């Protein structure tokens, strides 16, 4: 029975070491996943911060665009007032009534220039369009030259031109700022996309961390169970060893007692005893 228990203890010890080694491997794996998860979470925070910075800049530029548009529209409205006064003057004087308004001609020119930039024409059609634009611009120049003969109209026309120039400059700034806003919007979207991907990867690492940690905990519990089993084996084996030793001692004591009684019988019969015999009788308390 003792030999069987010793073999079982060896097997339990081997299993205990296996569980301990596997537990340590899984803990190391869980630590690796946790480290990568933390790194990815840090990246996610950085991406979100960059996205927020770009969002703030986008909103700032969008606000500026709105404010610039208000300024541009107000200036255009002032220019239109001057042009309106000029048109009213033209209607009151027959010499100007045959011509289209400068405002209308300018609108047509802008429309045709936009078509020229965005549509595909044959060479002849494009030349025809360019010639028409030149004619309209010449008509505007002719009308403005004629209007400038009137001192009051010349002043209003110059004021209208100055306001149009201001409005045009503001419109250029609107275009520039709108592009900045769009650029920061695109960067914001890109950083949010990176943050989402980084967060998804971090979640995957966290899942792997939890799985490894749970598996390590299971191995640890199995290790603890083996350790308890080993302690139980040690108690039983130790008890059997002690019992075996006690049995051996009792047997030896019995043999010594029997030998002492034999010598005591010899002593009673008048036999001469040696010093060792006397000591043995003393230890056995027979003398």
C-alpha positions as CSV (number, residue, x, y, z in Angstrom):
1,X,0.0,0.0,0.0
2,X,2.8,2.4,0.8
3,X,4.5,1.8,-2.5
4,X,1.2,2.4,-4.3
5,X,0.7,5.7,-2.4
6,X,4.3,6.8,-3.3
7,X,3.6,6.2,-7.0
8,X,0.4,8.1,-6.8
9,X,2.2,11.0,-5.1
10,X,4.8,11.0,-7.9
11,X,2.0,11.2,-10.5
12,X,0.3,14.0,-8.6
13,X,3.6,15.9,-8.3
14,X,4.1,15.6,-12.0
15,X,0.6,17.0,-12.7
16,X,1.2,19.8,-10.2
17,X,4.3,20.9,-12.1
18,X,2.5,20.7,-15.4
19,X,-0.3,22.9,-14.1
20,X,2.2,25.3,-12.6
21,X,4.1,25.6,-15.9
22,X,1.0,26.0,-18.0
23,X,-0.3,28.6,-15.5
24,X,2.9,30.6,-15.8
25,X,2.8,30.4,-19.6
26,X,-0.9,31.6,-19.6
27,X,-0.1,34.4,-17.2
28,X,2.8,35.6,-19.4
29,X,0.4,35.4,-22.4
30,X,-2.3,37.4,-20.6
31,X,0.4,40.0,-19.6
32,X,1.4,40.3,-23.2
33,X,-2.2,40.8,-24.4
34,X,-2.7,43.4,-21.6
35,X,0.4,45.3,-22.6
36,X,-0.7,45.4,-26.3
37,X,-4.3,46.3,-25.2
38,X,-3.0,49.2,-23.1
39,X,-0.8,50.4,-26.0
40,X,-3.7,50.3,-28.4
41,X,-5.9,52.1,-25.9
42,X,-3.2,54.8,-25.7
43,X,-3.2,55.1,-29.5
44,X,-7.0,55.3,-29.5
45,X,-6.9,58.2,-27.1
46,X,-4.3,60.0,-29.2
47,X,-6.3,59.5,-32.4
48,X,-9.4,60.8,-30.6
49,X,-7.5,63.8,-29.3
50,X,-6.2,64.6,-32.9
51,X,-9.7,64.1,-34.3
52,X,-11.1,66.6,-31.6
53,X,-8.4,69.1,-32.5
54,X,-9.3,68.9,-36.2
55,X,-13.0,69.1,-35.3
56,X,-12.4,72.3,-33.4
57,X,-10.4,73.8,-36.2
58,X,-13.0,72.8,-38.7
59,X,-15.7,74.4,-36.6
60,X,-13.6,77.5,-36.2
61,X,-13.1,77.9,-40.0
62,X,-16.7,77.1,-40.7
63,X,-17.7,79.9,-38.3
64,X,-15.3,82.2,-40.1
65,X,-16.8,81.2,-43.4
66,X,-20.3,82.1,-42.2
67,X,-19.0,85.5,-40.9
68,X,-17.2,86.2,-44.1
69,X,-20.3,85.3,-46.1
70,X,-22.3,87.8,-44.1
71,X,-19.7,90.5,-44.7
72,X,-19.6,89.6,-48.4
73,X,-23.4,89.7,-48.8
74,X,-23.6,93.0,-46.9
75,X,-21.0,94.6,-49.2
76,X,-22.7,93.1,-52.3
77,X,-26.0,94.6,-51.1
78,X,-24.3,98.0,-50.8
79,X,-22.9,97.6,-54.3
80,X,-26.3,96.6,-55.6
81,X,-27.8,99.8,-54.1
82,X,-25.3,101.8,-56.2
83,X,-26.0,99.7,-59.3
84,X,-29.7,100.0,-58.7
85,X,-29.4,103.8,-58.6
86,X,-27.4,103.7,-61.8
87,X,-30.0,101.5,-63.5
88,X,-32.7,103.8,-62.4
89,X,-30.8,106.7,-64.0
90,X,-30.4,104.7,-67.2
91,X,-34.2,104.1,-67.4
92,X,-34.9,107.7,-67.0
93,X,-32.6,108.6,-69.8
94,X,-33.5,107.2,-73.2
95,X,-29.9,107.1,-74.4
96,X,-29.2,104.2,-71.9
97,X,-32.5,102.3,-72.3
98,X,-31.3,100.3,-75.4
99,X,-28.6,98.5,-73.4
100,X,-28.8,95.6,-71.0
101,X,-27.9,96.5,-67.4
102,X,-24.3,96.1,-66.4
103,X,-25.5,93.8,-63.6
104,X,-27.3,91.5,-66.0
105,X,-24.3,91.5,-68.5
106,X,-21.9,90.6,-65.6
107,X,-24.2,87.7,-64.6
108,X,-24.2,86.4,-68.1
109,X,-20.5,86.6,-68.4
110,X,-20.0,84.7,-65.1
111,X,-22.4,82.0,-66.4
112,X,-20.6,81.6,-69.7
113,X,-17.1,81.6,-68.1
114,X,-18.3,78.8,-65.7
115,X,-19.6,76.9,-68.8
116,X,-16.2,77.3,-70.5
117,X,-14.5,75.9,-67.4
118,X,-16.8,72.9,-66.9
119,X,-18.1,71.9,-70.3
120,X,-16.4,70.4,-73.4
121,X,-16.7,72.4,-76.6
122,X,-15.5,72.1,-80.1
123,X,-12.8,74.6,-81.1
124,X,-15.3,76.7,-83.1
125,X,-17.9,76.7,-80.3
126,X,-15.3,77.6,-77.7
127,X,-14.0,80.5,-79.9
128,X,-17.6,81.6,-80.4
129,X,-18.2,81.6,-76.7
130,X,-15.0,83.5,-76.0
131,X,-15.9,86.2,-78.6
132,X,-19.3,86.6,-77.0
133,X,-17.7,87.1,-73.6
134,X,-15.4,89.7,-75.1
135,X,-18.3,91.5,-76.7
136,X,-20.2,91.6,-73.4
137,X,-17.2,92.9,-71.5
138,X,-16.7,95.5,-74.2
139,X,-20.4,96.5,-73.8
140,X,-19.9,96.8,-70.1
141,X,-16.8,98.9,-70.6
142,X,-18.6,101.1,-73.1
143,X,-21.6,101.6,-70.8
144,X,-19.3,102.4,-67.8
145,X,-17.3,104.8,-69.9
146,X,-20.5,106.5,-71.0
147,X,-21.8,106.6,-67.4
148,X,-18.5,108.1,-66.2
149,X,-19.3,111.2,-68.2
150,X,-21.7,112.0,-65.5
151,X,-19.8,113.1,-62.4
152,X,-22.4,111.8,-59.9
153,X,-22.7,108.4,-61.7
154,X,-18.9,108.1,-62.0
155,X,-18.6,108.5,-58.2
156,X,-21.4,105.9,-57.7
157,X,-19.9,103.5,-60.3
158,X,-16.4,103.8,-58.6
159,X,-18.0,103.1,-55.2
160,X,-19.8,100.1,-56.6
161,X,-16.6,98.8,-58.2
162,X,-14.7,99.2,-55.0
163,X,-17.4,97.4,-53.1
164,X,-17.4,94.6,-55.7
165,X,-13.6,94.3,-55.3
166,X,-14.0,94.0,-51.6
167,X,-16.7,91.4,-51.9
168,X,-14.5,89.5,-54.4
169,X,-11.6,89.6,-52.1
170,X,-13.8,88.3,-49.2
171,X,-15.1,85.6,-51.5
172,X,-11.6,84.5,-52.3
173,X,-11.0,84.3,-48.5
174,X,-14.2,82.4,-48.1
175,X,-13.0,79.8,-50.7
176,X,-9.6,79.6,-48.9
177,X,-11.1,79.2,-45.5
178,X,-13.7,76.7,-46.7
179,X,-10.9,74.6,-48.1
180,X,-9.1,74.7,-44.7
181,X,-12.4,73.6,-43.0
182,X,-12.8,70.7,-45.5
183,X,-9.2,69.7,-45.0
184,X,-9.6,69.6,-41.2
185,X,-12.9,67.8,-41.6
186,X,-11.2,65.1,-43.7
187,X,-8.5,64.7,-41.1
188,X,-11.0,64.5,-38.3
189,X,-12.8,61.7,-40.2
190,X,-9.5,59.9,-40.8
191,X,-8.5,60.1,-37.2
192,X,-11.9,58.9,-36.0
193,X,-11.6,56.0,-38.4
194,X,-8.1,55.2,-37.0
195,X,-9.5,55.5,-33.5
196,X,-12.3,53.0,-34.3
197,X,-9.9,50.5,-35.8
198,X,-7.5,50.9,-32.8
199,X,-10.3,50.5,-30.4
200,X,-11.5,47.4,-32.2
201,X,-8.0,45.9,-32.0
202,X,-7.8,46.8,-28.3
203,X,-11.1,45.1,-27.7
204,X,-9.7,42.0,-29.4
205,X,-6.6,42.1,-27.3
206,X,-8.7,42.5,-24.1
207,X,-10.8,39.5,-25.1
208,X,-7.6,37.5,-25.6
209,X,-6.3,38.7,-22.2
210,X,-9.5,37.7,-20.4
211,X,-9.4,34.2,-22.1
212,X,-5.8,33.7,-21.2
213,X,-6.3,34.9,-17.6
214,X,-9.3,32.7,-17.1
215,X,-7.4,29.7,-18.5
216,X,-4.5,30.6,-16.1
217,X,-6.9,30.8,-13.2
218,X,-8.2,27.3,-14.1
219,X,-4.6,25.9,-14.2
220,X,-3.9,27.6,-10.9
221,X,-6.9,26.0,-9.3
222,X,-5.8,22.6,-10.7
223,X,-2.3,23.3,-9.3
224,X,-3.8,24.1,-5.8
225,X,-5.8,20.9,-6.0
226,X,-2.7,18.9,-6.7
227,X,-0.9,20.6,-3.9
228,X,-3.7,19.7,-1.5
229,X,-3.6,16.1,-2.8
230,X,0.2,16.0,-2.3
231,X,-0.2,17.2,1.3
232,X,-2.8,14.5,1.9
233,X,-0.5,11.9,0.4
234,X,2.4,13.2,2.6
235,X,0.3,12.9,5.7
236,X,-0.8,9.3,5.0
237,X,2.7,8.3,3.8
238,X,4.3,9.9,6.9
239,X,1.8,8.1,9.1
240,X,2.6,4.8,7.6
241,X,6.3,5.4,7.9
242,X,5.8,6.3,11.6
243,X,3.7,3.3,12.2
244,X,6.3,1.1,10.5
245,X,9.0,2.6,12.7
246,X,7.0,2.1,15.8
247,X,6.3,-1.4,14.9
248,X,10.0,-2.0,14.3
249,X,10.9,-0.4,17.7
250,X,8.3,-2.4,19.5
251,X,9.6,-5.6,17.9
252,X,13.2,-4.7,18.9
253,X,12.1,-3.9,22.4
254,X,10.3,-7.2,22.7
255,X,13.4,-9.1,21.6
256,X,15.5,-7.1,24.1
257,X,13.0,-8.0,26.8
258,X,13.1,-11.6,25.9
259,X,16.9,-11.6,25.9
260,X,16.9,-9.8,29.3
261,X,14.5,-12.4,30.8
262,X,16.7,-15.2,29.5
263,X,19.8,-13.7,31.1
264,X,17.9,-13.0,34.3
265,X,16.9,-16.7,34.5
266,X,20.5,-17.6,34.1
267,X,21.4,-15.1,36.9
268,X,18.9,-16.8,39.1
269,X,20.4,-20.1,38.3
270,X,23.7,-18.9,39.6
271,X,25.4,-18.2,36.2
272,X,28.0,-15.5,36.2
273,X,27.0,-12.4,34.2
274,X,29.1,-10.1,32.1
275,X,29.0,-6.3,32.4
276,X,26.9,-6.1,29.2
277,X,24.4,-8.6,30.7
278,X,24.1,-6.6,33.9
279,X,23.5,-3.4,31.8
280,X,20.9,-5.1,29.8
281,X,19.1,-6.3,32.9
282,X,19.2,-2.7,34.3
283,X,17.8,-1.2,31.1
284,X,15.0,-3.8,31.2
285,X,14.4,-2.9,34.9
286,X,14.8,-6.5,36.0
287,X,17.4,-5.5,38.6
